[in-house]
Amino acid sequence: MPSSARITVTRSPEGVEDWKIRRADEIVQGLGIATAGEPAPDEFSFSFGDLLQAHQSERLLCAIGGLSDAQAQWEVPALREGTTPDLALIAAEVQMSLCLD
């Protein structure tokens, strides 16, 4: 996943379980968009790179995996021919995988 990928989250679309709404709250708090205990805005956006640079990135990656398809919209830029992948992610000391349902 390139660090420039954008993720737009809708906090509580109709029919989403409460625990998934809490995952959205955890993400904004972890990214510093909201303070501890404060709910997420109805909609918010951030880059995947922001997530990787966050203090507790592993916990936030798990929270992203807990969002429903109705909550998260991913915008992943396509690599143009002749370009290289994001070297910062390749050089990371710890490889993390992200599984989305």
C-alpha positions in Angstrom: 0.0 0.0 0.0 1.6 3.3 -1.0 1.9 5.9 1.7 0.0 8.4 -0.5 -3.1 6.2 -0.6 -6.1 8.2 0.9 -8.6 6.6 3.2 -12.0 8.4 3.8 -14.0 7.1 6.7 -17.7 7.6 7.4 -18.1 7.1 11.1 -21.5 5.6 11.4 -23.3 4.7 8.1 -26.7 3.1 8.6 -26.6 -0.5 9.8 -23.0 -0.4 11.1 -22.4 -2.1 14.5 -21.4 0.0 17.5 -18.0 -1.7 17.8 -17.1 -0.7 14.2 -18.1 2.9 15.0 -15.7 2.7 18.0 -12.9 1.7 15.6 -13.4 4.9 13.7 -13.2 6.8 17.0 -10.0 5.0 17.9 -8.4 5.9 14.5 -9.1 9.7 14.8 -7.8 9.7 18.4 -4.7 7.8 17.4 -4.1 10.2 14.5 -4.6 13.3 16.7 -7.7 14.4 14.8 -9.8 14.1 18.0 -8.8 14.0 21.6 -9.1 10.9 23.9 -12.8 10.2 24.5 -14.0 12.4 21.7 -16.0 10.8 18.8 -14.8 10.9 15.2 -16.3 13.5 12.9 -19.1 12.2 10.6 -16.5 11.9 7.9 -12.8 12.2 7.9 -9.8 11.4 5.6 -6.1 10.7 6.0 -3.3 9.2 4.1 -2.0 5.7 4.7 1.4 7.3 5.4 -0.2 9.3 8.3 -1.3 6.0 9.8 2.2 4.5 9.5 3.8 7.5 11.1 1.4 7.5 14.1 2.6 6.6 17.6 0.7 3.3 17.8 0.5 2.4 14.1 0.1 -1.3 14.7 -3.0 -0.7 16.8 -4.4 1.7 14.2 -3.8 -0.8 11.4 -5.9 -3.3 13.4 -8.6 -0.6 13.8 -8.7 0.0 10.1 -9.2 -3.7 9.5 -12.2 -3.5 11.8 -14.0 -1.0 9.7 -16.9 -2.2 7.4 -16.9 -1.7 3.7 -19.6 0.9 4.2 -17.3 2.9 6.4 -14.0 3.0 4.5 -13.3 4.2 1.0 -9.7 3.7 -0.3 -8.2 5.8 -3.0 -4.9 4.1 -4.1 -2.9 6.0 -6.8 -1.8 3.8 -9.6 1.9 3.5 -10.3 2.8 4.9 -13.7 5.0 2.9 -15.9 8.7 3.4 -15.0 8.0 4.5 -11.5 9.2 2.7 -8.4 7.1 1.7 -5.3 7.3 3.6 -2.1 10.8 2.8 -0.8 10.0 3.9 2.7 7.6 1.0 3.0 10.0 -1.5 1.5 12.8 -0.5 3.8 10.6 -0.7 7.0 12.2 -2.9 9.7 8.9 -4.6 10.4 6.7 -5.7 7.6 3.0 -5.3 8.4 0.2 -6.8 6.5 -3.3 -5.3 6.3 -6.2 -7.6 5.7 -9.6 -6.1 4.8 -12.8 -8.1 4.8 
